[in-house]
Amino acid sequence: MSMKKWMLSLTAVTLLWGATSTIPTTEAASSTKPIEVLLNAKKIQFPDAKPFQDSNDYVMVPIRFVSEALGAKVGWEKTGGQLAVSIKNDAHAVNMTVGQNTATVDGQTKTYETKIILKQNRTFVPLRLVSEGLGQTVEWDKVSRWVWIGKKEIAALEDTGHKAVSIEPYKKLFSSDPSLLKGARGNTFEKVMIIKNSDLPVKLLRDIYSVERYTASDGTPYLQMRVKTNSRAGAIFYVTPNNDTRFRYALEELTKDNGDGTKMMYYKIFSSADEVYYGIKNYRSFKLSDVEYIGFDLASKDYILLMVNPWKGN
């Protein structure tokens, strides 16, 4: 029996007889979680100064990187001891002064809820200035603490330059559970796609928004995944450098509907199923830092999807 079928059988038994352990309730996302800015559903990389929420809970973004990503030019001029900043693109012109809460947008004065500031040698402006000053649709996503600028349509991996490669060099990774090499139609995958966490969000059979570490209030570690789906999330599996795989279904008891078409799913890091199915006695010692790749089961009809584990060794 394959690991997938065995896990399905175990789930059915658990539902029939009742859960044998109490699963802790998930907590809300931490307000200290870093803010990400996405332009047309692609994350903007900030080399140093990062977006943040000020003491009044207003989102502040480093205007230079956002403006340049949008094709605008940014200029600075110091006059009378004050730093003036200008932003120009083909359609809009914005002039502002550090330390003030007003800006001139296309000749009209706009007042903002918080001041324009200089921090880490970067000019930070309130998020609303980006939408009013540069004519962009801007949306605050409180679930992931993301700023969506422009289009929210997530691109498929194939449309962002990613290419599937031959599965041959990776086959040995699945020696402990070769059933993972099989697709839903019984086909054997011949290709694999390797991505990084920074490539998310991506469009697959289910859109994957984010994959993060999560620790419950009782200290239990989980992998947290935000997906766009009307049904259950797909399973995942961990792949270690020792050609060892650990299969995991999402914990339905922890699943949270975010109310925006996405769900937050949680997966165990270590599981007693590893002892029953794989014969691993010290399964509790398994850590996310031991993992080489995080695999997404049946994420595509054409290839196996693996994400390089950003927490390896940490």
C-alpha positions, -999 to +999 in steps of 0.1 A: +000+000+000+014+035-009+019+061+017-010+082+003-035+053+005-023+044+039-028+080+051-062+081+037-071+049+055-057+063+087-078+095+083-110+074+078-103+055+110-096+087+129-129+102+117-148+071+126-134+066+161-126+102+170-093+120+173-070+105+199-052+138+206-061+174+211-049+198+184-042+233+195-061+263+181-042+284+157-033+320+165-037+351+144-007+362+122+018+381+143+019+419+138+057+416+137+056+396+105+075+414+078+055+433+052+059+423+016+051+445-014+038+428-046+037+446-080+014+428-104+015+397-081+053+396-080+072+404-049+095+435-050+129+427-035+141+454-011+179+453-006+180+471+027+152+492+042+119+472+044+083+483+045+068+486+080+038+497+100+043+528+121+030+535+156-004+545+141-007+513+122-001+530+088+018+510+062+050+528+051+069+519+020+103+529+007+092+551-022+123+548-044+121+511-050+083+511-055+085+540-079+114+526-099+096+493-102+067+512-117+090+530-142+090+564-124+120+586-118+129+598-083+148+629-075+160+645-042+170+681-035+180+697-001+168+733+003+166+753+035+176+723+056+147+703+042+148+673+019+124+676-011+116+645-031+101+644-065+086+615-085+077+616-121+063+591-147+045+596-180+012+604-163+019+618-129+042+641-109+045+641-071+064+665-049+069+660-012+090+671+017+104+648+044+088+656+078+055+667+064+022+649+059+013+666+027+024+662-010+015+678-042+001+653-067-004+666-102-006+701-089-031+693-061-023+692-024-030+659-007-030+654+030-020+620+045-025+603+079+011+602+088+043+620+079+068+613+052+100+602+070+136+594+064+147+561+078+179+541+071+187+567+044+154+558+026+123+580+021+092+562+035+058+573+025+023+562+035+008+535+012-020+557+000+005+581-016+015+553-040-021+549-052-029+586-054+005+598-066+013+571-091-022+561-102-020+526-090-046+502-075-033+494-040-047+469-016-037+459+019-038+422+026-040+418+063-039+380+062-003+378+049+006+415+056+011+421+019+007+452-002-008+444-036+000+470-062-015+468-097-029+435-109-036+406-085-037+379-111-010+353-102+011+340-131+018+304-139+054+292-133+058+286-170+050+322-177+077+335-154+106+318-170+106+286-149+112+253-168+107+217-158+138+195-160+143+158-162+133+138-131+162+114-135+188+131-112+161+134-086+146+099-087+168+087-059+152+112-035+120+092-037+135+057-030+117+055+004+083+062-013+083+058-051+045+063-052+052+100-051+065+097-086+030+088-098+004+113-110-033+113-104-039+095-138-014+068-129+013+083-151+049+084-140+063+119-138+093+125-161+100+161-151+105+181-120+102+219-114+124+235-087+113+268-072+122+291-043+101+305-015+107+340-030+089+328-063+056+326-044+028+333-050+024+310-080-005+297-101-009+259-101-039+235-099-044+254-066-028+289-063-001+288-036+003+322-019+028+315+008+046+288+027+059+296+062+070+282+095+044+283+123+046+274+160+014+268+179+009+282+214+019+248+229+052+249+211+042+224+184+059+232+150+039+232+118+043+242+082+017+269+073+005+272+037-019+298+023-037+285-008-066+296-030-091+268-032-127+259-029-120+225-015-092+208+005-056+217+000-033+192-016-009+171+005+028+180+008+059+159+014+093+166+029+125+154+011+157+150+030+193+148+017+192+112+028+167+102+000+140+101+027+105+114+021+078+122+047+042+125+034+018+149+051-019+158+046-033+191+057-048+190+092-085+197+087-089+206+123-066+236+119-078+248+085-088+284+086-110+301+059-096+336+054-128+349+039-112+361+006-111+328-014-080+316+004-075+291+032-047+287+057-035+251+059-013+235+085+009+204+081+028+185+108+066+185+108+070+152+127+043+126+128+037+092+144+027+080+109+065+080+101+069+051+126+039+032+115+046+035+077+083+040+074+094+022+106+112+054+119+114+050+157+128+085+165+103+104+144+099+131+170+135+142+163+126+152+127+129+190+122+121+213+093+158+222+092+165+186+082+145+190+049+161+196+015+130+202-005+093+207+003+072+189-023+036+197-034+018+165-041-002+166-075+004+204-078+007+198-116-004+172-141+029+174-159+057+175-133+066+172-096+070+205-079+097+210-053+106+241-033+141+246-019+137+246+018+146+282+030+149+270+066+174+242+060+200+242+088+180+268+107 
